[in-house]
Amino acid sequence: AVVSTQSTGKHGVSYIVNNKIDINGKAVAVVGPNTAKLIGKYAEKFDVTLVWADNAAELCALILSSFPRHYSWLFYCGDKALDVIPRTMSLNEVELKQLVVYKVEKKKGLDHELRSLLDVEIFQAVVFFSPSGVEFTHDILEDRLSRDCVLVAFGKSTAAGISVYLGNKFVIKVCDHPTPLGVLNVLQNL
């Protein structure tokens, strides 16, 4: 069985396809409808059971309620993966092996680009798609954003990252669903 989260979805699917991983007859559990659609394109070639949820906690609940506990799961993740899935599976005595398929790195020159952009623009909102995005930019944003700027989090984990790095200095809005439409809904209601 295979697990992939929203942020690793594209990387996880690419890893499966590029390495010709046989998922025939396997259960595949992913976070997010876009990742489900992506794996669904390949799932047609295989006999797979595909389930998805909006976030890691919901995905774990779905896995635990839908599949036998003796299934062994392979978790494709990045090097900064949150521990929600490993911890939940461990607590429920479900075997999970993690495979890091990509490394999260701060883009070279990001600080300079961000400072240059913030020197000439005033933003009403900034959207974060991952906790690492907050981690890599918080020190600059904290000093240069207006306190009227709304910080939009793609999901609950990202909202938690905003709270950790920026506290309650800004208004934080969380998308109801971690999708582009979820972001648009938040932005339209500012």
C-alpha positions, 0 to 999 in steps of 0.5 A, a space after each residue: 500500500 502507498 501513502 502520499 501527501 499533498 505536498 509530495 503528491 507530484 513527487 510521489 507519483 513521479 517516483 512511482 512512474 519513473 522507477 516503474 514501481 508496481 502498484 498493481 493490486 495495491 491500496 493507494 492513499 493520498 492527500 488532496 483531490 489533485 494528487 488523487 487525479 494525478 495518481 488516478 491517471 496511472 491507476 487506470 493501468 493498474 488494479 488499485 484501490 485509491 482513497 484520498 482525504 483533504 489532510 494527513 489526519 483525515 487520511 490516516 482515519 480513512 486508512 484505519 477505517 478502510 483497510 486491514 491493520 496488517 497492510 504495510 504502507 510505503 509513505 513517499 515524503 519530503 525530508 521535512 515531512 510532518 510526523 502526523 502519518 508516521 505517528 498515527 500509524 505507529 500508535 495504531 500498530 500499522 507498519 509504515 516505511 518512509 521513503 524520502 523522494 525529494 528535499 525541501 530547500 530554500 531557493 537561492 536568492 529568495 531573500 533578495 527577490 522577496 525584499 525587492 518585491 516588498 520594497 515596491 508592492 503593498 500586499 493585501 494577502 500572502 498565500 502559503 502552501 507549506 510550512 517550509 514556505 513560512 519558515 523560509 520567508 517569515 523573518 523578511 515578511 515580519 519586518 516588511 508586511 503591513 499588519 493589515 496583510 492577511 496570511 492565507 494558509 493552504 491547510 491546517 499544517 501551514 496555518 500552524 507554521 504561520 502561528 509558530 513563525 509569526 505568532 498572532 501578528 497577522 490575521 490568518 485565514 485557512 482554506 476550507 479545502 487545500 485546492 486552488 479553489 479553496 485559495 480563491 474562496 478565501 481571497 474573494 472573501 477578504 
